[in-house]
Amino acid sequence: METGTGSGAGTGTGAAPGAAVSGAEPEWTGLPGGLLTMRRLLLAVWLGAAAVVAGVLPGVLAGPAWAACALLPLAVLAWGWVVLGRNWRSWRYAERADDLLISRGVLWREETVVPYGRMQLVEVTSGPLERRFGLASVQLHTAAAATDARIPGLDPHEAERLRDRLTELGEARSAGL
């Protein structure tokens, strides 16, 4: 199962979000590439610094052969680079007529279904690093704490559009309860 085009874009069918027909495969939307860029940059900064410390300190204090200790953080960096890409590709969401689907995970796949009528609060959050990369997250709160859901790394305009749409649908669906 892929997230559309691999670049985080939707499937490009031209249908409006949430216009999926009952019983049909929902139109999945992946996360934008900015989230992957931000996470990989953080990984490179932290593990690059760890490689310098692990190589320089033992190299100066114990001899040049110990400078090979820098290879361990560099190996973790290479492994983490691949894992972050796979994790990013696994995240996707789909707006359906009655609920929002959020799918994530590579080894342990999770799919969360949040009925619009059960939503109590929809928040858009963006920390300093997320703002620097032009990202925002949508947090969905429901009556049951176990069903709270989050969609990270969205474009701020898409996050606001999604918040407004989910709030509107939540109000319309909960009016009948």
N, C-alpha and C positions, 0 to 999 in steps of 0.2 A: 504494500500500500504506500504510495507516494503522496506527497503534499502538493499536488498540482504540478508545477513546472520545475521544482527543485530550487527555484530562486525565491521561493516563499510566496509566489503569486497564486491567485486563485486558478481555477480550472479554465477560466476564460470562456464560459458558455454564453455569457451575456445576460443570463438570468439575474434578476434582482436577488440579493441575499434574502434567505428565508422563503423563497418561492418554490422550494422543493415540493414535488408532488408526493403525496402519501404513498409509501411502498417503494418509491424510486430511491436510488442511491443519492444521498445528500451531496450538495456542492461544497466540497471541502476547501478551506482557505488555509494556506500555510503561513508561517511567520516570516516577516521581512528579514533580509540578510543582515541588517544592522545589529540584531541581537547576536548573531554568530560572530560578527566582527568584534563586537565589544567583549564577548566572553573569551575569544581567542587572544585578543590583545591583553586582557587581564592575565590569562594563563602564561603568555610569553613574558610579560613583565615580571610576574612573581617567580616563575621557574628560571627565567634568565638571571635574575638577581641571586637566586639560590645556587645556580650553577657557578656564578662568579665567586660567591662566598665559599662554596664547597671545593672549588678548584684553587683559589688563591690562598686561603688560610692554610690548608694542609700542605700546599706546595711550598709556601714560605717557611712554615714551622717544621715540617717533617721531611721535606725533600721533594724534588720534582716528580718522582714517581707517584706521590700521593695526589698530585694535581688531577689524576684520572678520576678522582671522586666527583668531578664536575660532570662526568658522563651520565651519572644516575639521574640528576634533575633534567638533563637534556633528553634522556630516553623517556622520562615521564612526560616531558613537553611534547614529544612526537606522538606518544600514545594518546595523550589528552587532546591533541589537535584533532585526531581522527574521531575520538569518542564524542567530542563536542559537536562535530559535524553530523554524526549519526543522530545524536539527541535532538539537535535543531530540526532535522528533517522529520523527526517523529511527531513533532507538535503540529496540530492542526485543529481547526474548529469549523463547525457548520451550523448555520441558522436554519432551523426547520419551522414549520407552521406553528407547532406547539411547544417546542423546546430548543435548547442550545446544546449541541454536542461538542465535547472537547476530548480529543484523543492525543495521547502522548505515551512515550516509552518505547524502548528498543527491546530489551530482554523481557521485562514485565510490562506488558501493554495495559494501559488504563484507558477506559472510555467513560467519561462522565456525562450524564444526561441531566440537564437542569431545566425543569419545566418553567416556562415563563411565569405562570401563576404562583409559583413558590418563591420567587425572588423577592427579597425584602429590601436589599440595598445593592446598588451597582456603583463601584468606585473606580475612578481612573487615578492611578498613582504614577509618579515619575521621580525617582531620586536624582541626585546631582549627576551621577555618571550616566544614567539613562537619558537625562536631558541633554547632556553633551553629545550623545550619539543619536539624538532625535527619536527617542523611544518612550513608550508609556505602557503600563500594564492595566488590564481590566480585572478587577476583583469582584466576584459575585458572592453575595451573602444570602443564604436561605434560612428557613426556620431551623433546620437541622444542621448543626455545626459540621457534621461529617460530610455534607454535600457542598460546602463552600468550594468554589472553583476559581481558577486564575488563568488568564491568558497573558503571558509576558511578551515583551518586545514588540509591541505594535507601534505603527506610526501614530503619533498623537491625534491626528485628524480621524484616523480609522478608530482609535480607541474612544474618542468622543462620540463618533457616529454610532458605534456599537453600544456605548453606554446609553445614549438617548433612545435608540431603537429598543434595547432590552427593557429600559424603564417604561417606555410607552406600551410595549407588549405585556409587561408584567402588570401594569395598572389595568389594562383592558381584560386580562385573564383573571386577575384576582377580584375584579368587581363582581363576578358571578359566584364567588365563594361565600 
